Each structure stands twice: as structure tokens, then as C-alpha cells.
Amino acid sequence: MTQRLGRVQARGQRIAIAGAGIGGLTTALSLLAQGFEVDVYEQASQLGELGAGLQISPNGSRVFRDLGLEEALQNCVSPARGKEIRMWNTGQRWKLFDLGDDCLARFGAPYWMVHRGDLHRVLLTAFEQRSSRPVRLNARVVKAHSTAAGVSFQLNDGSVHEADGLLAADGVHSVLREQLLGEDKAQFTGLLAWRGLVPVDRIPADLQKPVGTNWVGPGAHVITYPVRAGQLMNVVGIIEREGWHSESWTEPGTHDELLRDFGHWHADVRDLMRQIEQPFKWALVGREPQKGWAQGAICLLGDAAHPTLPFLAQGANMAIEDAAVMARCLAKYETPAAAFARFETLRWQRTADIVNRSRDNALRFHNPQLSDAGKAIDYVTSEWEPEKVRRRYDWLFEYDALTISI
């Protein structure tokens, strides 16, 4: 490590990052740990993360531990003890898998549930402490091109900047993604998502358990899990519906609308949804995996590279993995262009598999057999049989971005 840091520092490479979200800041911290100079450009006028809960599985948490963030995160994460399946109308439970000591023993890292804003705050604080260059606000990268010396890029204020390499971590609506890959080929999936937060002290003790619960039903499913060190319950409901295509995470809805979608579900689901302080809704949009992230001294990562549906809870984890792999590639290869090309080679197939299997999971959660009392129990028992669950998830959690061959 000492030799590698010295070599990178001697080259004096400076990497620019477009976007100060979870992917951008984790990448910035990973690059700082490798001795790079980092400039982060953020289009927002103030820093903060909207949204609600995230699940950080071992493939993500081991990166945060390596960055020395575990102690800070312990104050806000909710360590998960397990996951369970529940039937949409009867409430019957099936244990899915352990996520506590068993997860540590099998994968060497914890499974955390966390509020997006809390995680973002920890990352931002660490960046401010470790970097001599603060995040530049009101700075949207609007176009970029590779040069003989690296990359030149323009901000929304017209100013032009240069760096040895530029990483686009500016999310699913990335301007640079469109520049590199062409017009967005997003397709509405026919799925509407609801989300909200419930103070835990407002819900029955039986629903306060530190587990992730996946309610499955015909044409819809509901996910619940605790965040903010167990103070809040994150609630997400996804239902098949046509005709509403807004992809914004901040579109407010009403409790009446929400209960029109889920008012016929089990009383536990209805009670949780009534307690949501403000429900929000958004349309789930799918995109096929695309190659071409790395073009010269410019590269996409995180949601800008591989936007995914949330049905494997891996969107944030993929961005965290990207950060570690990207920093290691830049530390090894002589030029950002070579590092970026290697990064895409290493990451494309894994992220494409996650994108595709996430889409497949929606069909599993919403199977029509769940409407038939005679078939529903057999369907769940078979579909979430332990060996099938291991095949479905172990390959995700085992991946180690810190040790894969670069």
C-alpha cells in the first residue's frame, strides 16, 4: 500500500467527480485513500440526500469498513437480524435468512439498514475531514471531452475545467450518460412505487422487530425495515399500474390514494401505511444494460452507468462496489483512460446480471398464484426454499470489491 500511494502521489493525478451523492462521495473517499487529488462537483445548491431507506449488504459494508467508516455508521444504521416473507392477506410468515451473526460468519461483513440521508451525512463529513477541497455546489457538469492531457469539461455557469480524468456519478438522469451512450432508452415498467417513513413508537411491538419484511401479493408487494438506529420504519409499496410515468422520488401522494392501492391487504400493512407521515410516489423505469461507460478519460459509474430496479436492493451497493474497484484501477494503471477501460471490463457483467435479476424478482414477488388461497402457500414455500434463496443472494454478498483481480 505504501508503495502504491507513493507512486500515485508522484504522478499527482487529479480526478474530477460529477455528483456528490452516495456513489460520488464513496468514490471520492476511495480515491483519497489511494493518494489522489479529488475535485467533486455537485449540481445542487446545498448538500443533502432525499429519499428514505437503503439496505447495505456485506458487499457494500465491507467497503465502508475498509474506509474506516464503521464507527460513524454504527450511530445511525439498524443492524438487521434477518429477512422474512409474509403473505399479503393472511400475514403468514416464512423466515428467509439470517442477517446477524450468521451473515458476519458467512460473508465477513454486516448487513445494515440505513436512512439514505444518514449515510450521506457520514460520507460527507468524512470527505470534509479528509479532503482539502470542499465539494463545489451549484456546479453541474454539462459536457465533457477527452484531450491529449486528460479531460476538459464545462459547468452550467459556462466555466471550463480540466482534470486527468472525469467520473460521472451524477445519477440516473446523468447528462454525461446521454452524451456517452446517446438518448435515454428508459421504458416505464408498469410499476408504481410508494414510499414513506413511520416513527417506530407509533406501531405495534410485533412490527418493530429489526428484520426486513417482504410482503408478497398478486400484482404488488410491500417492503418494510427499520432505519435511523431503529427509530423509523421504512415502508415501500410497489403495485402494477399503467398511465403514470413520473420518475421523481419527491412526488407527494395522499393516504387515500395509497390505501386505494393497499387497503385490501393485511391489517399490519394498512396500519403501517396510515402512520406514514407523508407518502411519496414514483414510477419505476427500466433500462437495459448498456456498454460504453468508459470513453477516453471519461467514465460513468453508479446509477449513471447501470441504473437498476430496486428488487434486489443492490443499487447503492453497486455504486459502493464501483468506488472501490475504480480507485484500485486508477492506482494500478498509468492513465485514467486505461484504468477506466479496465473498470468497465471488470464491472459490466456483474452489474448487468444484477439489473436483469432485479427485473426478474418483480415477477416473483407479484405472481398471480398469490391470489389463490389453494396455491399461494405452496408457491411461497417452493419459491423461497432455502437452497433457492442461497443461490439467489449469496453471489451478491460474496463479491469483494477490495480483493478481486484488477
Secondary structure, 3 states (H helix, E strand, C coil): CHHHHHHHHHHCCEEEEECCCHHHHHHHHHHHHCCCEEEEECCCCCCCCCCCEEEECHHHHHHHHHCCCHHHHHCCCEECCEEEEEECCCCCEEEEEECCHHHHHHHCCCCEEEEHHHHHHHHHHHHHHHCCCCCECCCCEEEEEECCCCEEEEECCCCEEEECEEEECCCCCCHHHHHHHCCCCCEEEEEEEEEEEEEHHHCCHHHCCCEEEEEEECCEEEEEEEECCCCEEEEEEEEECCCCCCCCCCEECCHHHHHHHHCCCCHHHHHHHHHCCCCEEEEEEECCCCCCCEECCEEECHHHCCCCCCCCCCHHHHHHHHHHHHHHHHHHCCCHHHHHHHHHHHHHHHHHHHHHHHHHHHHHHCCHHHHCHHHHHHHHHHHCCHHHHHHHHHHHHHCCCCCCCC
